[in-house]
Amino acid sequence: MHLHHHAIVVTDMDEAIRTFCDLLGQKLVIRHSGKGDITEVAFVEEPRTGHRLELLAKPNGKAGELDHIAYEVDDVDAEFKRLESAGLVPEDPPKDVPQGAFLFEKIHSSSCRLAHLRDKNNLKIQIVRYG
């Protein structure tokens, strides 16, 4: 298991990209339309460390709010069971995300398996295995 990215809510995607890329030196990896209450999604990456931020545009959301922390794992189902038995609360059980559901590779690949749980602090943890 290793940390893959943090996802934060923004209300103005252009301004968020300007802040993280133009002012803070990250590079834009991808930007595309979203679904539901998420109107756009973008990933920016820190060039030296490779750490990524997922920016989720939610015009009616709370800007700056942490949406989730994602960990890449070898076996989503086994990790889901382990974390649930350790006290994390399931939010979304493991599911396959079919090819074409996401537009970019190795951030959310063209296919992946993922699940979400919450800890006692109400932090949403995503576990994911890329195709």
MDAnalysis code that builds the backbone (N, CA, C; Angstrom):
import MDAnalysis as mda
import numpy as np

u = mda.Universe.empty(393, n_residues=131, atom_resindex=np.repeat(np.arange(131), 3), trajectory=True)
u.add_TopologyAttr("name", ["N", "CA", "C"] * 131)
u.add_TopologyAttr("resid", np.arange(1, 132))
u.add_TopologyAttr("resname", ["MET", "HIS", "LEU", "HIS", "HIS", "HIS", "ALA", "ILE", "VAL", "VAL", "THR", "ASP", "MET", "ASP", "GLU", "ALA", "ILE", "ARG", "THR", "PHE", "CYS", "ASP", "LEU", "LEU", "GLY", "GLN", "LYS", "LEU", "VAL", "ILE", "ARG", "HIS", "SER", "GLY", "LYS", "GLY", "ASP", "ILE", "THR", "GLU", "VAL", "ALA", "PHE", "VAL", "GLU", "GLU", "PRO", "ARG", "THR", "GLY", "HIS", "ARG", "LEU", "GLU", "LEU", "LEU", "ALA", "LYS", "PRO", "ASN", "GLY", "LYS", "ALA", "GLY", "GLU", "LEU", "ASP", "HIS", "ILE", "ALA", "TYR", "GLU", "VAL", "ASP", "ASP", "VAL", "ASP", "ALA", "GLU", "PHE", "LYS", "ARG", "LEU", "GLU", "SER", "ALA", "GLY", "LEU", "VAL", "PRO", "GLU", "ASP", "PRO", "PRO", "LYS", "ASP", "VAL", "PRO", "GLN", "GLY", "ALA", "PHE", "LEU", "PHE", "GLU", "LYS", "ILE", "HIS", "SER", "SER", "SER", "CYS", "ARG", "LEU", "ALA", "HIS", "LEU", "ARG", "ASP", "LYS", "ASN", "ASN", "LEU", "LYS", "ILE", "GLN", "ILE", "VAL", "ARG", "TYR", "GLY"])
u.atoms.positions = np.array([
    [0.853, -1.167, 0.000],
    [0.000, 0.000, 0.000],
    [0.901, 1.232, 0.000],
    [0.563, 2.184, -0.873],
    [1.287, 3.454, -0.834],
    [0.349, 4.605, -1.196],
    [0.672, 5.765, -0.654],
    [-0.114, 6.961, -0.891],
    [-0.077, 7.303, -2.375],
    [-1.241, 7.541, -2.951],
    [-1.305, 7.869, -4.375],
    [-1.660, 9.331, -4.609],
    [-2.707, 9.841, -3.951],
    [-3.064, 11.246, -4.113],
    [-4.013, 11.702, -3.015],
    [-4.150, 13.015, -2.901],
    [-5.158, 13.658, -2.056],
    [-6.134, 14.351, -2.996],
    [-7.399, 14.332, -2.668],
    [-8.407, 15.018, -3.482],
    [-9.020, 16.141, -2.667],
    [-9.051, 17.335, -3.258],
    [-9.622, 18.484, -2.572],
    [-10.702, 19.134, -3.438],
    [-11.630, 19.772, -2.775],
    [-12.741, 20.446, -3.441],
    [-12.320, 21.867, -3.792],
    [-12.634, 22.272, -5.022],
    [-12.435, 23.652, -5.458],
    [-13.753, 24.142, -6.056],
    [-13.964, 25.441, -6.012],
    [-15.171, 25.997, -6.638],
    [-14.844, 26.712, -7.939],
    [-13.569, 27.015, -8.179],
    [-13.132, 27.683, -9.397],
    [-11.900, 26.947, -9.920],
    [-12.096, 26.062, -10.897],
    [-11.002, 25.232, -11.393],
    [-9.894, 26.065, -12.021],
    [-10.232, 27.091, -12.795],
    [-9.194, 27.926, -13.414],
    [-8.293, 28.552, -12.360],
    [-8.887, 29.054, -11.307],
    [-8.102, 29.684, -10.243],
    [-7.256, 28.650, -9.496],
    [-7.813, 27.464, -9.263],
    [-7.049, 26.412, -8.575],
    [-5.843, 25.990, -9.404],
    [-6.027, 25.827, -10.696],
    [-4.909, 25.446, -11.568],
    [-3.876, 26.567, -11.609],
    [-4.313, 27.809, -11.660],
    [-3.379, 28.936, -11.635],
    [-2.553, 28.914, -10.351],
    [-3.226, 28.678, -9.228],
    [-2.519, 28.654, -7.946],
    [-1.494, 27.524, -7.909],
    [-1.946, 26.293, -8.182],
    [-1.047, 25.150, -8.041],
    [0.025, 25.076, -9.123],
    [-0.311, 25.452, -10.344],
    [0.656, 25.335, -11.440],
    [1.487, 26.604, -11.624],
    [0.831, 27.732, -11.842],
    [1.564, 28.966, -12.126],
    [2.308, 29.506, -10.912],
    [1.688, 29.416, -9.744],
    [2.301, 30.005, -8.558],
    [3.127, 29.014, -7.740],
    [2.688, 27.761, -7.684],
    [3.354, 26.783, -6.817],
    [4.190, 25.749, -7.570],
    [4.220, 25.822, -8.893],
    [5.152, 25.008, -9.665],
    [4.742, 23.582, -9.967],
    [3.500, 23.214, -9.712],
    [3.077, 21.871, -10.089],
    [2.736, 21.852, -11.569],
    [2.673, 20.655, -12.141],
    [2.315, 20.568, -13.559],
    [0.925, 19.962, -13.690],
    [0.174, 20.465, -14.654],
    [-1.148, 19.934, -14.928],
    [-0.988, 18.625, -15.680],
    [-1.561, 17.546, -15.131],
    [-1.479, 16.235, -15.760],
    [-2.666, 16.035, -16.691],
    [-3.861, 16.341, -16.205],
    [-5.067, 16.213, -17.023],
    [-6.201, 17.015, -16.402],
    [-7.111, 17.413, -17.278],
    [-8.306, 18.138, -16.848],
    [-9.445, 17.670, -17.752],
    [-10.578, 17.339, -17.142],
    [-11.724, 16.901, -17.937],
    [-13.020, 17.132, -17.185],
    [-14.134, 16.976, -17.878],
    [-15.437, 17.187, -17.245],
    [-15.708, 16.089, -16.227],
    [-16.557, 16.400, -15.276],
    [-16.903, 15.460, -14.220],
    [-18.299, 14.903, -14.401],
    [-18.803, 14.329, -13.312],
    [-20.146, 13.756, -13.301],
    [-20.846, 14.172, -12.020],
    [-22.167, 14.280, -12.087],
    [-22.946, 14.606, -10.895],
    [-22.618, 15.988, -10.376],
    [-22.382, 16.088, -9.056],
    [-22.093, 17.396, -8.469],
    [-20.654, 17.844, -8.710],
    [-19.844, 16.987, -9.336],
    [-18.465, 17.342, -9.695],
    [-18.471, 17.762, -11.164],
    [-18.275, 19.054, -11.428],
    [-18.369, 19.544, -12.805],
    [-17.078, 19.364, -13.596],
    [-15.939, 19.331, -12.896],
    [-14.644, 19.121, -13.546],
    [-13.704, 18.402, -12.606],
    [-12.740, 17.700, -13.191],
    [-11.700, 17.012, -12.433],
    [-10.361, 17.367, -13.080],
    [-9.373, 17.643, -12.253],
    [-8.019, 17.869, -12.760],
    [-7.035, 17.225, -11.793],
    [-5.927, 16.771, -12.337],
    [-4.825, 16.290, -11.518],
    [-3.629, 17.188, -11.783],
    [-2.988, 17.622, -10.702],
    [-1.723, 18.343, -10.790],
    [-0.684, 17.509, -10.045],
    [0.567, 17.639, -10.483],
    [1.622, 16.792, -9.916],
    [2.829, 17.629, -9.557],
    [3.417, 17.327, -8.417],
    [4.652, 17.967, -7.958],
    [5.794, 17.308, -8.734],
    [6.512, 18.049, -9.570],
    [7.527, 17.431, -10.435],
    [8.646, 16.682, -9.706],
    [9.062, 17.166, -8.552],
    [10.181, 16.506, -7.855],
    [9.768, 15.235, -7.146],
    [8.604, 15.243, -6.523],
    [8.191, 14.079, -5.723],
    [7.200, 13.179, -6.440],
    [6.521, 13.712, -7.442],
    [5.493, 12.938, -8.129],
    [4.166, 12.901, -7.386],
    [4.072, 13.583, -6.229],
    [2.808, 13.563, -5.494],
    [1.748, 14.323, -6.275],
    [0.550, 13.765, -6.262],
    [-0.549, 14.352, -7.020],
    [-1.634, 14.888, -6.111],
    [-2.296, 15.922, -6.609],
    [-3.529, 16.414, -6.018],
    [-4.617, 16.238, -7.069],
    [-5.747, 15.724, -6.635],
    [-6.916, 15.656, -7.501],
    [-7.794, 16.848, -7.118],
    [-8.079, 17.689, -8.079],
    [-8.917, 18.864, -7.850],
    [-10.318, 18.532, -8.348],
    [-11.299, 18.617, -7.464],
    [-12.678, 18.292, -7.797],
    [-13.506, 19.568, -7.772],
    [-13.948, 20.035, -8.939],
    [-14.749, 21.251, -9.005],
    [-16.183, 20.935, -8.608],
    [-16.571, 21.482, -7.461],
    [-17.942, 21.363, -6.964],
    [-18.423, 22.782, -6.695],
    [-19.114, 23.399, -7.664],
    [-19.524, 24.795, -7.501],
    [-20.306, 25.066, -6.221],
    [-21.029, 24.089, -5.725],
    [-21.783, 24.283, -4.487],
    [-21.091, 23.633, -3.287],
    [-19.850, 23.207, -3.480],
    [-19.110, 22.565, -2.402],
    [-18.390, 23.573, -1.525],
    [-17.660, 23.056, -0.573],
    [-16.886, 23.897, 0.333],
    [-15.436, 23.901, -0.147],
    [-15.005, 25.002, -0.740],
    [-13.658, 25.108, -1.289],
    [-12.617, 24.799, -0.218],
    [-11.618, 24.033, -0.598],
    [-10.540, 23.685, 0.305],
    [-10.789, 22.452, 1.142],
    [-11.987, 21.923, 1.080],
    [-12.330, 20.732, 1.858],
    [-11.645, 19.499, 1.264],
    [-11.110, 18.665, 2.134],
    [-10.514, 17.404, 1.692],
    [-11.642, 16.453, 1.319],
    [-11.598, 15.906, 0.103],
    [-12.607, 14.942, -0.308],
    [-12.192, 13.527, 0.073],
    [-10.971, 13.129, -0.293],
    [-10.485, 11.801, 0.081],
    [-8.966, 11.725, -0.030],
    [-8.428, 10.681, 0.574],
    [-7.014, 10.337, 0.465],
    [-6.969, 8.963, -0.182],
    [-6.217, 8.831, -1.277],
    [-6.198, 7.574, -2.038],
    [-4.898, 6.817, -1.822],
    [-5.048, 5.510, -1.617],
    [-3.913, 4.604, -1.480],
    [-4.008, 3.536, -2.554],
    [-2.918, 3.325, -3.253],
    [-2.860, 2.254, -4.242],
    [-2.474, 0.967, -3.515],
    [-3.219, -0.100, -3.775],
    [-3.012, -1.389, -3.105],
    [-2.951, -2.501, -4.136],
    [-2.423, -3.645, -3.721],
    [-2.359, -4.807, -4.608],
    [-3.696, -5.526, -4.709],
    [-4.453, -5.559, -3.606],
    [-5.712, -6.310, -3.569],
    [-6.765, -5.481, -2.832],
    [-7.656, -4.850, -3.574],
    [-8.658, -3.963, -2.986],
    [-9.568, -4.726, -2.031],
    [-10.001, -5.909, -2.422],
    [-10.935, -6.666, -1.584],
    [-10.311, -7.066, -0.247],
    [-9.074, -7.534, -0.286],
    [-8.397, -7.938, 0.950],
    [-8.161, -6.729, 1.855],
    [-7.714, -5.608, 1.281],
    [-7.484, -4.403, 2.080],
    [-8.789, -3.854, 2.643],
    [-9.857, -3.917, 1.854],
    [-11.161, -3.462, 2.318],
    [-11.581, -4.264, 3.548],
    [-11.458, -5.580, 3.492],
    [-11.810, -6.440, 4.632],
    [-10.930, -6.142, 5.833],
    [-9.619, -5.968, 5.585],
    [-8.686, -5.688, 6.685],
    [-9.027, -4.365, 7.362],
    [-9.261, -3.332, 6.570],
    [-9.558, -2.016, 7.133],
    [-10.920, -1.995, 7.823],
    [-11.895, -2.689, 7.253],
    [-13.209, -2.774, 7.886],
    [-13.109, -3.499, 9.227],
    [-12.347, -4.583, 9.267],
    [-12.215, -5.326, 10.531],
    [-11.435, -4.532, 11.578],
    [-10.648, -3.548, 11.124],
    [-9.889, -2.700, 12.044],
    [-10.708, -1.496, 12.508],
    [-11.968, -1.390, 12.042],
    [-12.839, -0.337, 12.543],
    [-13.225, 0.750, 11.567],
    [-12.657, 0.749, 10.350],
    [-13.091, 1.733, 9.371],
    [-14.482, 1.363, 8.871],
    [-15.275, 2.364, 8.559],
    [-16.671, 2.158, 8.170],
    [-16.783, 2.164, 6.647],
    [-17.328, 1.101, 6.063],
    [-17.476, 1.060, 4.610],
    [-18.394, 2.173, 4.110],
    [-17.992, 2.808, 3.021],
    [-18.847, 3.790, 2.355],
    [-19.269, 3.267, 0.984],
    [-18.315, 2.805, 0.202],
    [-18.577, 2.182, -1.093],
    [-17.801, 0.878, -1.129],
    [-18.478, -0.253, -1.295],
    [-17.763, -1.533, -1.350],
    [-16.909, -1.623, -2.615],
    [-15.976, -2.566, -2.653],
    [-15.133, -2.712, -3.837],
    [-15.967, -2.875, -5.097],
    [-15.548, -2.155, -6.131],
    [-16.229, -2.272, -7.422],
    [-15.220, -2.056, -8.537],
    [-15.527, -2.632, -9.667],
    [-14.704, -2.433, -10.857],
    [-15.194, -1.202, -11.593],
    [-14.264, -0.383, -12.019],
    [-14.578, 0.766, -12.847],
    [-14.144, 0.377, -14.259],
    [-15.111, 0.254, -15.170],
    [-14.788, -0.281, -16.496],
    [-13.929, 0.644, -17.336],
    [-13.301, 0.045, -18.316],
    [-12.485, 0.812, -19.252],
    [-13.336, 1.902, -19.887],
    [-12.763, 3.082, -19.995],
    [-13.468, 4.208, -20.588],
    [-14.192, 5.076, -19.575],
    [-14.350, 4.604, -18.342],
    [-15.040, 5.399, -17.332],
    [-14.169, 6.555, -16.855],
    [-12.857, 6.393, -16.928],
    [-11.930, 7.465, -16.610],
    [-11.088, 7.742, -17.836],
    [-10.592, 8.938, -17.955],
    [-9.937, 9.365, -19.186],
    [-8.419, 9.306, -19.151],
    [-7.827, 8.921, -18.035],
    [-6.387, 9.014, -17.963],
    [-5.791, 7.808, -17.251],
    [-4.542, 7.551, -17.552],
    [-3.879, 6.359, -17.080],
    [-3.008, 6.624, -15.850],
    [-2.926, 5.683, -14.957],
    [-2.100, 5.670, -13.741],
    [-2.502, 6.741, -12.751],
    [-3.545, 7.459, -13.001],
    [-4.112, 8.324, -11.974],
    [-5.431, 7.679, -11.607],
    [-6.316, 7.571, -12.527],
    [-7.380, 6.577, -12.513],
    [-7.208, 5.965, -13.886],
    [-6.806, 4.729, -13.974],
    [-6.501, 4.160, -15.277],
    [-7.777, 3.919, -16.043],
    [-7.630, 3.414, -17.248],
    [-8.810, 3.148, -18.057],
    [-9.677, 2.079, -17.402],
    [-9.118, 1.343, -16.483],
    [-9.914, 0.440, -15.652],
    [-9.235, 0.343, -14.287],
    [-10.036, 0.175, -13.262],
    [-9.476, 0.017, -11.923],
    [-10.523, -0.636, -11.028],
    [-10.093, -1.038, -9.868],
    [-10.985, -1.530, -8.821],
    [-10.768, -0.610, -7.637],
    [-11.869, -0.120, -7.054],
    [-11.703, 0.805, -5.933],
    [-12.824, 0.649, -4.920],
    [-12.584, 1.211, -3.747],
    [-13.558, 1.205, -2.652],
    [-13.269, 2.408, -1.765],
    [-14.260, 2.781, -0.957],
    [-14.100, 3.895, -0.012],
    [-14.551, 3.462, 1.376],
    [-13.809, 3.912, 2.379],
    [-14.153, 3.708, 3.781],
    [-13.936, 5.025, 4.510],
    [-14.482, 5.137, 5.716],
    [-14.251, 6.321, 6.549],
    [-13.686, 5.891, 7.894],
    [-12.785, 6.731, 8.420],
    [-12.239, 6.446, 9.741],
    [-13.068, 7.159, 10.801],
    [-12.656, 7.050, 12.057],
    [-13.424, 7.651, 13.154],
    [-13.409, 9.175, 13.126],
    [-12.487, 9.774, 12.354],
    [-12.456, 11.221, 12.169],
    [-13.270, 11.654, 10.949],
    [-13.968, 10.703, 10.334],
    [-14.795, 10.926, 9.148],
    [-13.971, 11.220, 7.893],
    [-12.687, 10.847, 7.892],
    [-11.865, 10.998, 6.707],
    [-12.196, 9.879, 5.725],
    [-12.432, 10.248, 4.454],
    [-12.733, 9.248, 3.438],
    [-11.411, 8.719, 2.872],
    [-11.259, 7.410, 2.941],
    [-10.068, 6.728, 2.427],
    [-10.481, 5.951, 1.188],
    [-9.788, 6.202, 0.104],
    [-10.013, 5.437, -1.125],
    [-8.883, 4.434, -1.249],
    [-9.230, 3.180, -1.543],
    [-8.205, 2.191, -1.890],
    [-8.459, 1.795, -3.343],
    [-7.388, 1.703, -4.097],
    [-7.537, 1.504, -5.535],
    [-6.434, 0.612, -6.077],
    [-6.791, -0.177, -7.048],
    [-5.836, -1.009, -7.813],
    [-6.049, -0.668, -9.267],
    [-5.013, -0.174, -9.937],
    [-5.121, 0.231, -11.326],
    [-4.940, -0.947, -12.263],
    [-5.731, -0.914, -13.364],
    [-5.759, -1.958, -14.390],
    [-4.447, -2.377, -14.874],
])
